[in-house]
Amino acid sequence: MGISTESLLYVRAKSIPWSMLVHVQNRTIKRLCNERVIVTVNGLFPGPTINVHEGDTVIVHVFNEAPYNITIHWHGVFQLFSGWADGPEYVTQCPISSGNNYTYKFKVQNQEGTLWWHAHASVLRATVHGAFIIHPRSGQFPFPKPYKQIPIILGDWYNAGVEDMEKALAAGGRPELSSSFTINGLPGDIFSCSQKGQNSETFKMKVKQGKTYMLRMVNAVLELHLFVTLANHNFTVVAVDATYTDPYVTDVIVIAPGQTLDALFTANQPIGSYYMVASPYKSGGKMFDNITSRGIVVYDHQYAQYSSSHLVMPSLPSLNPMMPFLPPFNDTPTAHKFYSNITSLVGAPHWVPVPLEVDEHMFITVGLNLQRCDPATVTNDTCKGPMNHTLSPSMNNESFVLPKGRGYSMLEAFFENMSGVYTTDFPSKPPVMFDFTNPDIRFDLNLIFAPKSTKVKKLKFNSTVEIVFQNTAFIHTDNHAMHLHGFNFHVLAQGFGNFDPTSDEAKFNLVNPQIRNTIGVPVGGWAVIRFQANNPGVWFVHCHVEHHTHRGFNMAFEVENGPTLSTSLTPPPADLPKC
């Protein structure tokens, strides 16, 4: 089902925090004329929207009634001194096995806006996800309060099951293409199977002429950036990744996998109906989901003429919705214009200035590499990547392996000062320097192979870290959505080609750069971020394209404890799952 008022869960924390029960369970869902068993939270697809206020303590009891291991990640929540609740499997916890349970407890502090939660095990986030909305404690926004706030969860629908998708990943490739994008769990009316009158699988939003609405948008798609357009309407972006921005007016939103965004629009057009469309942005490669999903924004008058109760929708053809202009799927100029023009709202609640003194400089190459396959095994199901090798994405030529089978999560090893789970020698620069974005290196056998490892970079508590993410041209160029757990960061600059410190550092915005937890590194280009490592623990860094993450497009930071107990990681909870 799509989002309904029944799926909006409110968590309040006064003197005693309120608890929420989460049941992870299989459920049969019908989409596109086919029924499929999917993993859900509380039987909902997408899962429940969780509403909290800044300063609340949140307690979520997760009961795993599904046949798969599960964890839940609270994407963008700082988890300050509560790393045990962050959620990535084998990084901050071992997974919750089928039939078992775990309680996530954390405080939401110094943040407000739209974030989200999702599974962080296997490929389960395809259906196990939902919005996590942090409302201001004061009830006030740094802009006029909108008439209504609407969660918009952009997802996708796969006809394949969990086992089929896992098999494709194990073979060194990627899962099959999705069958449809979805808006709040519904594919829209572009498919013949989703056009059937009252039972149509199309998201519909009723608006009143003259009113302003805030769309709380989440890109939960597994693989792709999305363009979002609404016919004859402009958006005003007011927040990204739960940080306020200078108002940015645009007729097209671009949102990377894992990113969130708050955008206002005013119902200022003639009475009618208008399509809201999500379409793919794909900057490189050949295989991608070249499909769209459509919802309908309907001005209230059209509802009234069909039903005085406003509960009955007419059949879709009678609405004659207006279509917006759709950017071409490979419209990098439009994507880059959007991504690079957002700026933070100086002085807004929880705004943080750019730290000016840098303690750690890192230059990290990101891209697609290969792992060699034994020539004797290329005919089996384990070497289906390019050139009969296995896809092995890397950061600084290190392709990450989760420490499965080592008995403990990485965070447990950090807390217990235990060896054998990971090493602390992740390099601060690539092993060799080369012409990173030159297309001639696509299959350079001297450079393309990346070894497997489980390496982290150690950081001093409260140190300031600057990272240049440099895209590479191996196999094909793409815009990689890099997500940092445990922190926000300032995006100082982004551009195309190879980063040149002499000329590109002059472009750094040190006054009001956008603040994010997930950044799209431009295709054939670079992005520079800066953050303060004020949160002890082990924090995952990864590309939010799902099959890239599974194949090793990850690393982690080990942030040392501070000088006092109050600036150190707390002991693990008693019910922390065991490996």
C-alpha positions as CSV (number, residue, x, y, z in Angstrom):
1,M,0.0,0.0,0.0
2,G,1.0,3.6,-0.3
3,I,1.5,6.0,2.6
4,S,-1.6,6.6,4.6
5,T,-2.4,8.5,7.7
6,E,-2.3,5.1,9.6
7,S,1.4,4.8,8.7
8,L,2.5,8.1,10.2
9,L,4.0,7.1,13.5
10,Y,4.7,9.8,16.1
11,V,7.4,9.2,18.7
12,R,7.4,11.6,21.7
13,A,10.0,11.8,24.4
14,K,9.2,13.7,27.6
15,S,10.5,12.5,30.9
16,I,9.9,8.9,29.7
17,P,10.6,8.1,26.0
18,W,7.9,6.5,24.1
19,S,8.7,3.2,22.4
20,M,7.8,2.0,18.9
21,L,7.4,-1.7,17.9
22,V,8.7,-2.7,14.5
23,H,7.8,-6.1,13.1
24,V,9.9,-7.1,10.1
25,Q,7.8,-9.6,8.3
26,N,7.0,-11.1,4.9
27,R,3.9,-9.9,3.2
28,T,2.3,-10.5,-0.2
29,I,2.0,-7.3,-2.2
30,K,0.5,-6.9,-5.7
31,R,2.0,-4.5,-8.1
32,L,1.8,-4.4,-11.9
33,C,-0.7,-7.3,-12.0
34,N,1.7,-9.6,-10.1
35,E,1.8,-10.7,-6.5
36,R,5.2,-11.0,-4.8
37,V,6.3,-11.8,-1.3
38,I,8.4,-8.9,0.0
39,V,9.9,-8.1,3.4
40,T,8.1,-5.2,5.1
41,V,8.0,-3.3,8.3
42,N,4.6,-3.6,10.1
43,G,3.2,-4.9,6.8
44,L,3.6,-1.6,5.0
45,F,5.4,-0.8,1.7
46,P,7.0,1.7,2.0
47,G,7.4,1.4,5.7
48,P,5.9,3.8,8.3
49,T,6.9,7.4,8.4
50,I,8.4,8.2,11.8
51,N,7.8,11.7,13.2
52,V,9.9,12.9,16.1
53,H,11.0,16.3,17.4
54,E,14.5,17.6,17.8
55,G,15.8,16.6,21.3
56,D,13.6,13.4,21.5
57,T,15.0,10.1,22.6
58,V,13.8,7.4,20.3
59,I,13.4,3.7,21.3
60,V,12.6,1.2,18.5
61,H,12.1,-2.4,19.3
62,V,12.7,-4.5,16.2
63,F,11.4,-8.0,16.0
64,N,12.7,-10.0,13.0
65,E,9.9,-12.2,11.8
66,A,11.3,-12.5,8.3
67,P,13.4,-15.4,7.1
68,Y,16.5,-13.1,6.5
69,N,19.0,-11.4,8.7
70,I,18.2,-7.7,9.1
71,T,19.5,-4.5,10.5
72,I,18.0,-1.0,10.4
73,H,20.1,2.1,9.6
74,W,18.9,5.6,10.6
75,H,20.2,7.4,7.6
76,G,21.6,10.8,8.5
77,V,21.0,10.6,12.2
78,F,24.3,11.6,13.9
79,Q,24.1,8.8,16.6
80,L,26.4,11.0,18.8
81,F,28.0,8.6,21.2
82,S,25.4,5.9,20.3
83,G,27.1,4.1,17.4
84,W,25.5,0.8,18.5
85,A,22.3,2.1,17.0
86,D,23.7,3.1,13.6
87,G,22.8,-0.2,12.0
88,P,25.2,-1.3,9.1
89,E,25.6,-5.0,9.4
90,Y,29.0,-6.2,10.6
91,V,30.2,-2.6,11.0
92,T,28.3,-1.4,14.1
93,Q,26.4,-4.6,14.9
94,C,26.0,-8.2,13.8
95,P,22.6,-8.7,12.1
96,I,19.4,-9.5,13.9
97,S,18.8,-13.1,12.8
98,S,15.4,-14.5,12.0
99,G,13.3,-15.0,15.1
100,N,15.3,-12.6,17.2
101,N,15.1,-8.9,18.3
102,Y,17.1,-5.8,19.1
103,T,16.2,-2.4,20.5
104,Y,17.7,0.7,18.9
105,K,17.9,3.6,21.3
106,F,19.3,7.0,20.4
107,K,18.8,10.7,20.9
108,V,18.0,13.1,18.0
109,Q,19.9,16.2,18.7
110,N,21.0,19.3,16.7
111,Q,19.1,18.2,13.6
112,E,15.7,18.9,12.1
113,G,14.3,18.1,8.7
114,T,13.8,15.0,6.6
115,L,15.9,11.9,7.0
116,W,15.0,8.3,6.5
117,W,15.5,4.7,7.8
118,H,16.3,1.6,5.8
119,A,17.6,-2.0,6.1
120,H,21.3,-2.2,6.0
121,A,21.7,-5.9,5.3
122,S,21.6,-7.8,2.0
123,V,19.4,-6.0,-0.5
124,L,16.4,-5.7,1.9
125,R,16.4,-1.9,1.7
126,A,14.5,-2.3,-1.6
127,T,11.3,-2.7,0.4
128,V,12.4,-2.0,4.1
129,H,12.5,1.8,4.2
130,G,10.6,4.8,5.3
131,A,10.9,8.5,6.1
132,F,12.3,9.8,9.5
133,I,11.1,13.3,10.0
134,I,12.6,15.5,12.7
135,H,10.3,18.4,13.5
136,P,11.6,21.6,15.1
137,R,11.1,21.7,18.8
138,S,9.8,25.2,18.5
139,G,7.3,24.3,15.8
140,Q,8.8,27.1,13.6
141,F,10.6,27.0,10.3
142,P,13.0,29.6,8.9
143,F,10.4,30.2,6.2
144,P,6.6,30.6,6.3
145,K,4.9,27.4,7.6
146,P,3.4,25.4,4.8
147,Y,-0.2,24.4,4.7
148,K,0.6,20.7,4.7
149,Q,3.7,18.5,4.8
150,I,3.7,15.4,2.5
151,P,6.3,12.6,2.6
152,I,7.3,11.6,-1.0
153,I,9.2,8.3,-0.9
154,L,10.8,7.6,-4.3
155,G,11.5,3.9,-4.6
156,D,11.5,1.1,-7.1
157,W,9.8,-2.2,-7.6
158,Y,11.6,-5.4,-8.5
159,N,9.9,-8.6,-9.8
160,A,13.0,-10.5,-8.5
161,G,13.1,-11.8,-5.0
162,V,15.8,-11.4,-2.4
163,E,17.5,-14.7,-3.3
164,D,17.6,-13.9,-7.0
165,M,19.1,-10.4,-6.4
166,E,21.7,-11.9,-4.0
167,K,22.7,-14.5,-6.6
168,A,23.2,-11.8,-9.2
169,L,25.5,-9.9,-6.8
170,A,27.4,-13.0,-5.9
171,A,28.1,-13.6,-9.6
172,G,30.0,-10.4,-9.7
173,G,27.4,-8.4,-11.6
174,R,24.3,-6.4,-10.6
175,P,20.7,-7.4,-10.0
176,E,18.2,-7.3,-12.8
177,L,16.7,-3.9,-13.7
178,S,13.8,-2.8,-11.6
179,S,10.3,-3.1,-13.2
180,S,9.2,0.3,-12.1
181,F,10.0,3.3,-10.1
182,T,7.5,4.1,-7.4
183,I,6.1,7.2,-5.6
184,N,5.0,6.3,-2.1
185,G,5.0,2.6,-3.2
186,L,2.9,3.1,-6.3
187,P,4.3,2.8,-9.9
188,G,1.9,5.2,-11.6
189,D,-0.4,5.0,-14.6
190,I,2.2,4.5,-17.4
191,F,1.7,0.7,-17.1
192,S,-1.5,-0.9,-18.3
193,C,-1.7,-2.9,-15.1
194,S,-1.8,0.2,-13.0
195,Q,-4.6,2.1,-14.7
196,K,-7.7,0.4,-13.4
197,G,-9.9,3.1,-12.0
198,Q,-10.5,3.1,-8.3
199,N,-7.7,0.4,-7.9
200,S,-5.1,2.3,-9.9
201,E,-1.6,2.1,-8.6
202,T,-1.0,5.8,-8.8
203,F,-0.1,8.2,-6.0
204,K,-2.6,11.1,-5.9
205,M,-2.2,14.3,-3.9
206,K,-5.2,16.6,-3.4
207,V,-4.3,20.3,-3.1
208,K,-6.2,23.6,-2.5
209,Q,-5.6,26.4,-4.9
210,G,-3.3,29.1,-3.4
211,K,-1.9,26.9,-0.6
212,T,1.8,26.0,-0.2
213,Y,2.9,22.5,0.5
214,M,6.2,21.0,1.6
215,L,7.3,17.8,0.0
216,R,9.6,15.8,2.2
217,M,11.4,13.8,-0.4
218,V,13.5,10.6,0.0
219,N,15.4,8.8,-2.8
220,A,15.1,5.2,-1.7
221,V,15.9,3.8,-5.2
222,L,18.6,1.1,-5.1
223,E,20.6,2.3,-8.1
224,L,19.9,5.7,-9.6
225,H,19.7,9.4,-9.2
226,L,16.3,10.9,-10.1
227,F,14.9,13.9,-11.8
228,V,11.6,15.1,-10.2
229,T,9.3,17.5,-12.1
230,L,5.8,18.8,-11.6
231,A,3.9,20.1,-14.6
232,N,3.6,23.9,-14.7
233,H,4.9,24.3,-11.1
234,N,8.2,25.4,-9.6
235,F,9.8,24.0,-6.5
236,T,11.6,26.0,-3.8
237,V,14.2,23.8,-2.1
238,V,14.5,24.8,1.6
239,A,16.5,21.9,3.0
240,V,18.7,19.0,2.0
241,D,19.7,16.0,4.2
242,A,18.0,17.7,7.1
243,T,19.9,21.0,6.9
244,Y,18.3,24.3,5.9
245,T,19.3,25.9,2.7
246,D,19.0,29.3,1.1
247,P,15.7,29.1,-0.9
248,Y,16.5,27.7,-4.3
249,V,13.8,28.0,-7.0
250,T,13.9,25.3,-9.7
251,D,11.6,23.6,-12.1
252,V,13.5,20.3,-11.7
253,I,14.8,18.5,-8.6
254,V,17.8,16.2,-8.8
255,I,18.2,13.7,-5.9
256,A,20.9,11.1,-5.5
257,P,20.4,7.6,-4.0
258,G,20.2,8.1,-0.2
259,Q,19.6,11.8,-0.3
260,T,16.7,13.6,1.2
261,L,15.2,17.0,0.4
262,D,12.5,19.4,1.5
263,A,10.8,21.5,-1.3
264,L,7.9,23.9,-1.2
265,F,5.5,24.3,-4.0
266,T,2.4,26.6,-4.2
267,A,-0.8,25.4,-5.9
268,N,-0.9,28.6,-8.0
269,Q,-2.1,27.1,-11.4
270,P,-5.6,26.9,-12.9
271,I,-7.9,24.3,-11.5
272,G,-6.8,21.0,-13.0
273,S,-4.6,18.0,-12.5
274,Y,-0.8,17.8,-13.0
275,Y,1.6,14.9,-13.2
276,M,4.5,14.7,-10.8
277,V,7.1,12.6,-12.5
278,A,10.3,10.8,-11.3
279,S,12.6,9.9,-14.1
280,P,16.2,8.6,-14.1
281,Y,19.5,10.5,-14.3
282,K,22.2,8.1,-15.5
283,S,25.5,9.6,-16.4
284,G,27.4,6.5,-17.4
285,G,27.1,2.8,-18.3
286,K,24.7,1.0,-20.6
287,M,22.3,-0.9,-18.3
288,F,19.9,1.2,-16.3
289,D,16.2,1.4,-15.5
290,N,15.0,3.8,-18.2
291,I,11.5,4.1,-16.9
292,T,9.4,6.7,-15.1
293,S,6.9,6.9,-12.3
294,R,4.0,9.3,-12.2
295,G,1.8,10.7,-9.5
296,I,-1.0,13.1,-9.9
297,V,-1.5,16.5,-8.1
298,V,-5.2,17.3,-8.3
299,Y,-6.7,20.6,-7.4
300,D,-9.4,20.3,-4.9
301,H,-12.2,21.5,-7.2
302,Q,-11.9,18.3,-9.3
303,Y,-12.4,16.1,-6.3
304,A,-15.5,18.1,-5.3
305,Q,-17.2,17.7,-8.6
306,Y,-17.1,13.9,-8.3
307,S,-17.8,13.3,-4.6
308,S,-18.9,15.5,-1.8
309,S,-17.0,13.3,0.6
310,H,-13.8,13.9,-1.3
311,L,-13.1,10.2,-0.9
312,V,-13.9,9.0,-4.4
313,M,-11.5,9.6,-7.3
314,P,-12.6,9.6,-10.9
315,S,-11.0,7.3,-13.3
316,L,-7.6,8.5,-14.5
317,P,-8.5,9.3,-18.1
318,S,-11.1,11.8,-17.1
319,L,-8.6,13.8,-15.2
320,N,-6.4,14.5,-18.3
321,P,-3.3,15.5,-16.2
322,M,-0.8,17.8,-17.8
323,M,2.7,16.3,-18.3
324,P,5.9,18.2,-17.4
325,F,9.0,18.5,-19.5
326,L,11.4,15.6,-18.7
327,P,15.2,16.1,-18.9
328,P,17.0,13.6,-21.0
329,F,18.3,10.7,-18.9
330,N,21.9,11.7,-19.4
331,D,21.4,15.5,-18.7
332,T,24.5,16.0,-16.7
333,P,24.5,19.9,-17.1
334,T,21.0,20.0,-15.4
335,A,22.1,17.6,-12.7
336,H,25.3,19.5,-12.0
337,K,23.6,22.9,-12.0
338,F,21.2,21.7,-9.3
339,Y,23.8,19.8,-7.2
340,S,26.3,22.7,-7.2
341,N,24.0,25.7,-6.7
342,I,22.5,24.7,-3.3
343,T,23.9,26.8,-0.4
344,S,23.3,26.5,3.3
345,L,21.2,29.0,5.2
346,V,23.6,30.8,7.5
347,G,22.3,31.3,11.0
348,A,19.5,28.7,10.6
349,P,18.8,26.3,13.5
350,H,21.7,23.9,13.9
351,W,23.8,25.6,11.2
352,V,27.5,24.9,11.7
353,P,30.3,27.1,10.1
354,V,33.1,25.5,8.1
355,P,36.1,24.5,10.2
356,L,39.0,26.4,8.8
357,E,42.0,24.5,10.2
358,V,42.4,21.0,8.7
359,D,44.2,18.2,10.5
360,E,43.8,15.4,8.0
361,H,43.9,15.8,4.2
362,M,42.8,12.8,2.2
363,F,42.6,12.2,-1.5
364,I,40.3,9.3,-2.3
365,T,39.8,7.8,-5.7
366,V,36.3,6.3,-6.2
367,G,35.2,4.1,-9.1
368,L,34.6,0.7,-10.6
369,N,37.5,-1.8,-10.6
370,L,37.8,-5.5,-11.1
371,Q,38.9,-8.5,-9.1
372,R,40.8,-11.2,-11.0
373,C,39.0,-14.5,-11.6
374,D,40.8,-17.8,-12.0
375,P,40.8,-18.7,-15.7
376,A,39.6,-22.2,-14.7
377,T,36.4,-20.8,-13.1
378,V,35.2,-18.2,-15.6
379,T,32.5,-20.5,-16.9
380,N,30.7,-20.7,-13.5
381,D,28.4,-18.2,-11.8
382,T,31.1,-16.3,-10.0
383,C,32.8,-14.3,-12.8
384,K,30.1,-12.4,-14.6
385,G,31.6,-9.0,-14.5
386,P,33.4,-7.2,-17.3
387,M,36.1,-9.2,-19.2
388,N,35.1,-12.4,-17.3
389,H,36.3,-10.9,-14.0
390,T,34.3,-9.9,-10.9
391,L,33.3,-6.3,-10.4
392,S,35.3,-4.9,-7.5
393,P,34.6,-1.2,-6.9
394,S,37.1,0.5,-4.7
395,M,38.3,3.6,-2.8
396,N,42.0,4.3,-3.2
397,N,42.3,0.9,-4.9
398,E,41.0,-0.9,-1.8
399,S,37.8,-2.9,-2.3
400,F,36.1,-3.4,1.1
401,V,35.0,-6.8,2.5
402,L,32.6,-6.9,5.4
403,P,34.1,-8.9,8.3
404,K,31.6,-11.8,8.1
405,G,32.7,-14.9,10.0
406,R,35.1,-13.1,12.2
407,G,32.9,-13.3,15.3
408,Y,32.4,-9.7,16.0
409,S,31.3,-6.4,14.4
410,M,33.9,-3.7,13.8
411,L,32.5,-1.5,16.5
412,E,32.8,-4.3,19.0
413,A,36.4,-4.8,18.0
414,F,37.0,-1.1,18.4
415,F,35.4,-1.0,21.9
416,E,37.2,-4.1,23.1
417,N,40.5,-3.1,21.4
418,M,40.4,-6.4,19.6
419,S,42.6,-7.4,16.6
420,G,41.7,-9.7,13.7
421,V,38.5,-8.0,12.6
422,Y,39.9,-5.1,10.6
423,T,43.1,-3.2,10.1
424,T,43.8,0.5,10.4
425,D,45.9,1.1,7.3
426,F,43.4,2.5,4.8
427,P,45.6,4.8,2.7
428,S,45.1,8.6,2.6
429,K,45.9,8.7,-1.1
430,P,45.9,6.2,-4.0
431,P,48.9,3.9,-4.4
432,V,49.8,5.5,-7.7
433,M,48.8,8.8,-9.3
434,F,47.5,8.7,-12.9
435,D,45.2,10.5,-15.3
436,F,42.0,9.6,-13.3
437,T,39.3,10.7,-15.8
438,N,41.0,9.8,-19.1
439,P,38.6,7.4,-20.9
440,D,41.6,5.6,-22.3
441,I,42.2,3.9,-18.9
442,R,38.7,2.1,-19.0
443,F,40.3,-1.4,-19.1
444,D,43.9,-0.6,-18.3
445,L,45.1,-3.9,-16.9
446,N,48.0,-2.2,-15.1
447,L,45.6,-0.2,-13.0
448,I,42.1,-1.7,-13.0
449,F,42.5,-4.5,-10.5
450,A,41.7,-3.7,-6.8
451,P,42.6,-6.1,-3.9
452,K,40.0,-7.0,-1.3
453,S,40.6,-5.8,2.3
454,T,38.8,-4.6,5.5
455,K,40.7,-1.4,6.2
456,V,39.7,1.7,8.1
457,K,41.4,5.1,8.6
458,K,42.1,6.2,12.2
459,L,41.1,9.7,13.2
460,K,41.8,11.7,16.3
461,F,38.8,12.8,18.3
462,N,37.6,16.3,17.2
463,S,40.1,16.4,14.3
464,T,39.0,18.2,11.1
465,V,39.1,16.0,8.0
466,E,39.1,17.2,4.4
467,I,38.5,14.7,1.6
468,V,38.9,15.1,-2.1
469,F,36.7,12.4,-3.7
470,Q,38.2,11.9,-7.2
471,N,36.1,9.9,-9.7
472,T,37.8,7.6,-12.1
473,A,37.1,6.4,-15.6
474,F,37.6,2.6,-15.1
475,I,34.9,0.5,-16.9
476,H,32.7,3.6,-17.2
477,T,32.3,7.0,-15.5
478,D,29.3,7.6,-13.3
479,N,28.1,10.0,-10.6
480,H,28.7,8.1,-7.3
481,A,26.6,9.0,-4.3
482,M,29.0,8.9,-1.4
483,H,27.4,8.6,2.1
484,L,29.2,9.2,5.4
485,H,27.6,7.6,8.5
486,G,27.8,9.5,11.8
487,F,28.4,13.0,10.5
488,N,27.3,15.8,8.3
489,F,29.9,17.5,6.1
490,H,30.4,20.7,4.2
491,V,30.6,20.4,0.4
492,L,33.3,22.9,-0.4
493,A,33.4,22.5,-4.2
494,Q,32.7,20.1,-7.0
495,G,33.7,20.0,-10.6
496,F,34.8,17.9,-13.7
497,G,38.1,16.4,-14.7
498,N,41.0,15.8,-12.4
499,F,41.1,17.9,-9.2
500,D,43.8,20.5,-9.4
501,P,44.7,21.9,-5.9
502,T,46.3,25.0,-7.5
503,S,43.2,26.1,-9.3
504,D,40.4,24.3,-7.7
505,E,41.0,25.3,-4.0
506,A,40.3,28.8,-5.1
507,K,36.7,27.7,-5.7
508,F,36.1,26.5,-2.2
509,N,33.0,28.0,-0.6
510,L,34.0,28.5,3.1
511,V,31.1,30.9,3.8
512,N,27.8,29.1,3.1
513,P,28.4,25.7,1.5
514,Q,25.7,23.1,1.4
515,I,25.8,20.7,4.3
516,R,25.0,17.0,3.6
517,N,25.5,13.4,4.6
518,T,25.4,12.1,1.0
519,I,27.2,13.8,-2.0
520,G,27.0,12.9,-5.7
521,V,30.6,13.0,-7.0
522,P,30.2,14.3,-10.5
523,V,30.7,12.0,-13.5
524,G,34.3,12.2,-14.6
525,G,34.9,14.8,-11.8
526,W,35.5,15.4,-8.1
527,A,34.0,16.8,-4.9
528,V,35.6,18.2,-1.8
529,I,34.1,17.7,1.7
530,R,35.2,18.7,5.2
531,F,33.9,17.5,8.5
532,Q,34.8,17.4,12.2
533,A,35.3,13.9,13.7
534,N,33.6,14.6,17.0
535,N,31.8,11.2,17.3
536,P,33.8,8.2,18.5
537,G,33.3,4.8,16.9
538,V,33.5,3.1,13.6
539,W,31.7,4.9,10.8
540,F,30.9,3.5,7.4
541,V,31.6,5.4,4.2
542,H,30.1,4.0,1.0
543,C,28.6,4.6,-2.4
544,H,24.8,4.4,-2.1
545,V,24.3,2.6,-5.4
546,E,23.4,-0.8,-4.0
547,H,25.4,-3.2,-6.2
548,H,28.5,-1.0,-5.8
549,T,28.2,-1.2,-2.0
550,H,27.8,-5.0,-2.1
551,R,30.9,-5.4,-4.3
552,G,33.2,-3.3,-2.1
553,F,32.7,0.4,-2.7
554,N,33.2,1.2,1.0
555,M,35.7,2.1,3.7
556,A,35.3,3.2,7.3
557,F,36.7,5.7,9.8
558,E,37.7,4.7,13.3
559,V,37.3,7.8,15.4
560,E,39.2,7.6,18.7
561,N,37.4,8.3,22.0
562,G,37.5,11.7,23.5
563,P,39.4,12.6,26.7
564,T,36.4,11.9,29.1
565,L,33.7,9.3,29.7
566,S,31.2,11.8,28.3
567,T,33.1,12.0,25.0
568,S,33.6,8.3,24.6
569,L,31.6,5.5,23.1
570,T,29.3,3.9,25.7
571,P,29.4,0.2,26.4
572,P,27.3,-2.0,24.1
573,P,23.6,-2.7,25.0
574,A,22.9,-6.0,26.6
575,D,20.8,-7.2,23.7
576,L,23.3,-6.4,21.0
577,P,23.0,-9.3,18.4
578,K,25.8,-11.8,18.3
579,C,27.6,-13.0,15.2
